[in-house]
Every structure is written in structure tokens, then in C-alpha cells.
Amino acid sequence: MHALSLAGLIAGTLALTAPVSAADYVIDTDGAHASINFKIDHLGFSYVVGRFNEFTGTFTYDAENPANNRVEVTVQTASVDSNHTERDDHIRSSDYLDVERWSEARFVSTSYNDLGDDRGEITGNLTLFGETREVTFEVKKYGEGQDPWGGYRAGFTGELAINVGDFGIDLNLGPAAQTVYLDLHVEGIRQ
């Protein structure tokens, strides 16, 4: 559930090709144009799905020099929302996110590898549950351009799978429940 926090956003933040050269963006969480969603296996019968409602982030996008692409995202772990109050309280407990102790999850990119075709790989440090691990995931630029209010926006999508045991979460709900899948959608406003 932790990964979700960052990674997503993350994924959505770095990009590939565009008509604008290097620019800094703020992820549009105020306008609800970004989301960090997650799913995790539930007993082999289906998935528990949810999202993190509160996060902030920035990214730099440079179409001409993709190696300059960067992203930073901070997620408020207590904002986890699986549409079930009792389950959310359990996820916030020390069994999972331990939000009293670890109120934030964070992703900071360290490199970007251009794959062409508006795709790339972001590598960076994901910190959850007090543990920091390097992760790499693929992102795709969804689009960019002028918005109706005179601003300029760029949007990205990405997916990341993380093993919760790698971050010190040892509650065992079966082998399939050790992987959390993050689905990231990020829209940024150029500064």
C-alpha cells in the first residue's frame, strides 16, 4: 500500500517526448487530476482496491534531454481509502502502514531511461514503513499542451509492483498478498 503512494505519482511524472524543452511542473492534486491507486490480492478470490487521497509532488520534464527528467512525490499514508472504514483503520494500524509512526511515504527519482515512443523507465528511492528501497518502473506520457485557463499541462501514467516484505511489512495473508500493484496517473501544471 505504501508504494502506491509514491510510485504513482511518480510514474506519471516523468516523460518522454514533447514540444516544450525542460520545464518544472507541480502535480495537480488540488484539481484532483492525479491519483495513486493500488490493488492487492484478497485470499485468491479477488482484489482489494483503493487509493491515497493526499499526496504532493513535482517533476521536471525535458523532452530534448530525457536524462534530466526528475520526480519527487510525498504521500500522506493516513489518507489511504479502500472504501471500507474498518479495513482502512486496519491498513493504517501497525500491521500495515503504521501511520502513527510513518506518516509519509516518499519517492525521489535518481535516473530516467528514455525507451522511445513516449515511454521511459524511472529509477528512484521509495521510502515506506521507514525502509528505503530502489525501484524501477515504466511510465508513458499521456499528453501535454495548453489548458483552457492559459496554463500548460503534461500527463503521465505508470504501474509499479512492490513486495511489501521488502519494506518490513510482515503480516502474512498468503503469497499472492505480498505484492501491491500501484496504478499511477499524474497531471502536472508547468510553473
For each residue, the residues with C-beta under 8 A, 3 or more apart:
1: 4 5 38 40 50 77 80 91 96 97 164 180
2: 5 6 75 77 97 105 126 128 129 162 164 167 169 180
3: 6 7 38 105 126 128 135 160 162 167 180 182
4: 1 7 8 36 37 38 50 51 52 75 105 180 182
5: 1 2 8 9 36 52 55 73 74 75 77 104 105 106 107 128
6: 2 3 9 10 36 73 74 75 105 106 107 126 127 128
7: 3 4 10 11 36 73 107 126 135 137 158 160 162 182 184
8: 4 5 11 12 35 36 37 73 158 160 182 183 184 185 186
9: 5 6 12 13 27 34 36 55 57 71 73 75 107 184 186
10: 6 7 13 14 57 71 73 107 109 122 124 137 139 158 160 184 186
11: 7 8 14 122 137 138 139 156 157 158 159 160 182 184 186
12: 8 9 27 34 139 142 155 156 157 158 184 185 186 187 188
13: 9 10 25 27 57 58 59 61 71 73 109 122 139 156 186 188
14: 10 11 59 61 69 70 71 109 112 120 122 139 156
15: 18 59 61 63 66 69 118 120 139 141 144 154 156
16: 63 66 114 115 116 117 118 119 120 140 141
17: 63 118 141
18: 15 61 63 141 144 154
19: 63 144
20: 23 61 63 144 152 154 190
21: 62 63 64 65
22: 60 61 62 64 65 68
23: 20 60 61 62 152 154 190 191
24: 58 59 60 190 191
25: 13 58 59 60 61 153 154 188 189 190 191
26: 57 58 188 189 191
27: 9 12 13 34 55 56 57 58 59 73 186 187 188
28: 31 32 33 34 153 187 188 189
29: 32 33 34 54 55 56 57
30:
31: 28
32: 28 29 35
33: 28 29 155 187
34: 9 12 27 28 29 55 57 185 186 187 188
35: 8 32 51 183 184 185
36: 4 5 6 7 8 9 51 52 55 73 75 182 183 184
37: 4 8 49 50 51 182 183 184 185
38: 1 3 4 49 50 51 52 180 181 182 183
39: 47 48 49 50 180 181 183
40: 1 47 48 177 179 180 181
41: 44 47 173 174 176 177 179
42: 45 46 47 48 177
43: 173 174 177
44: 41 174 176
45: 42
46: 42
47: 39 40 41 42
48: 39 40 42 82 87
49: 37 38 39 82
50: 1 4 37 38 39 80 81 82 83 88 91
51: 4 35 36 37 38 80 81
52: 4 5 36 38 55 75 76 77 79 80 81
53: 79 80 81
54: 29 75 76 78 79
55: 5 9 27 29 34 36 52 73 74 75 76 79
56: 27 29 73 74
57: 9 10 13 26 27 29 34 71 72 73 74 186
58: 13 24 25 26 27 71 72 188
59: 13 14 15 24 25 27 69 70 71 72 186 188
60: 22 23 24 25 68 69 70 71
61: 13 14 15 18 20 22 23 25 69 144 154 188
62: 21 22 23 65 66 67 68 69
63: 15 16 17 18 19 20 21 66
64: 21 22
65: 21 22 62 68
66: 15 16 62 63 69 112 113 114 120
67: 62 111 112 114
68: 22 60 62 65 112
69: 14 15 59 60 61 62 66 109 112 120 122
70: 14 59 60 109 112
71: 9 10 13 14 57 58 59 60 107 108 109 122 124
72: 57 58 59 106 107 108 109
73: 5 6 7 8 9 10 13 27 36 55 56 57 106 107
74: 5 6 55 56 57 104 105 106
75: 2 4 5 6 9 36 52 54 55 79 104 105 106
76: 52 54 55 79 103 104
77: 1 2 5 52 80 92 97 99 102 103 104 105 128
78: 54 92 97 99 103
79: 52 53 54 55 75 76
80: 1 50 51 52 53 77 88 91 92 97 99
81: 50 51 52 53 88
82: 48 49 50 87 88 91
83: 50
84: 87 88
85: 88 89
86: 89 90
87: 48 82 84 90 91
88: 50 80 81 82 84 85 91 92
89: 85 86 92 93
90: 86 87 93 95 96
91: 1 50 80 82 87 88 96 97
92: 77 78 80 88 89 96 97 98 99
93: 89 90 96 97 98
94: 98 100 101
95: 90 98 171
96: 1 90 91 92 93 169 171
97: 1 2 77 78 80 91 92 93 102 128 129
98: 92 93 94 95 101 102 129
99: 77 78 80 92 102 103
100: 94 103
101: 94 98 130
102: 77 97 98 99 105 128 129 130
103: 76 77 78 99 100
104: 5 74 75 76 77
105: 2 3 4 5 6 74 75 77 102 126 127 128
106: 5 6 72 73 74 75 126 127
107: 5 6 7 9 10 71 72 73 124 125 126 127 135
108: 71 72 124 125
109: 10 13 14 69 70 71 72 112 122 123 124
110: 123 124 125 134
111: 67 122 123 124
112: 14 66 67 68 69 70 109 120 121 122 123
113: 66 120 121 123
114: 16 66 67 120
115: 16 119 120 121 138
116: 16 119
117: 16
118: 15 16 17 140 141
119: 16 115 116 138 139 140 141
120: 14 15 16 66 69 112 113 114 115 138 139 140
121: 112 113 115 136 137 138 139
122: 10 11 13 14 69 71 109 111 112 136 137 138 139 158
123: 109 110 111 112 113 134 135 136
124: 10 71 107 108 109 110 111 134 135
125: 107 108 110 132 133 134 135
126: 2 3 6 7 105 106 107 132 133 134 135 162
127: 6 105 106 107 130 131 132
128: 2 3 5 6 77 97 102 105 131 167
129: 2 97 98 102 167 168 169
130: 101 102 127 168
131: 127 128 166 167 168
132: 125 126 127
133: 125 126 162 166 167
134: 110 123 124 125 126
135: 3 7 107 123 124 125 126 160 162
136: 121 122 123
137: 7 10 11 121 122 158 159 160
138: 11 115 119 120 121 122 158 159
139: 10 11 12 13 14 15 119 120 121 122 156 157 158 184
140: 16 118 119 120 156 157 158
141: 15 16 17 18 118 119 144 154 155 156
142: 12 155 156 157 185
143: 154 155
144: 15 18 19 20 61 141 152 153 154 155
145: 152 153
146: 150 151 152 153
147: 150 151 152 153 189
148:
149:
150: 146 147
151: 146 147 189 190
152: 20 23 144 145 146 147 189 190
153: 25 28 144 145 146 147 187 188 189 190
154: 15 18 20 23 25 61 141 143 144 187 188 190
155: 12 33 141 142 143 144 185 186 187 188
156: 11 12 13 14 15 139 140 141 142 184 185 186
157: 11 12 139 140 142 184 185 186
158: 7 8 10 11 12 122 137 138 139 140 184 186
159: 11 137 138 181 182 183 184
160: 3 7 8 10 11 135 137 181 182 184
161: 179 180 181 182
162: 2 3 7 126 133 135 166 167 179 180 182
163: 166 167 178 179
164: 1 2 167 169 178 179 180
165: 168 169 170 178
166: 131 133 162 163
167: 2 3 128 129 131 133 162 163 164
168: 129 130 131 165
169: 2 96 129 164 165
170: 165
171: 95 96
172: 177 178
173: 41 43 177
174: 41 43 44 177 178
175: 178
176: 41 44 179
177: 40 41 42 43 172 173 174
178: 163 164 165 172 174 175
179: 40 41 161 162 163 164 176
180: 1 2 3 4 38 39 40 161 162 164
181: 38 39 40 159 160 161
182: 3 4 7 8 11 36 37 38 159 160 161 162
183: 8 35 36 37 38 39 159
184: 7 8 9 10 11 12 35 36 37 139 156 157 158 159 160
185: 8 12 34 35 37 142 155 156 157
186: 8 9 10 11 12 13 27 34 57 59 155 156 157 158
187: 12 27 28 33 34 153 154 155
188: 12 13 25 26 27 28 34 58 59 61 153 154 155
189: 25 26 28 147 151 152 153
190: 20 23 24 25 151 152 153 154
191: 23 24 25 26
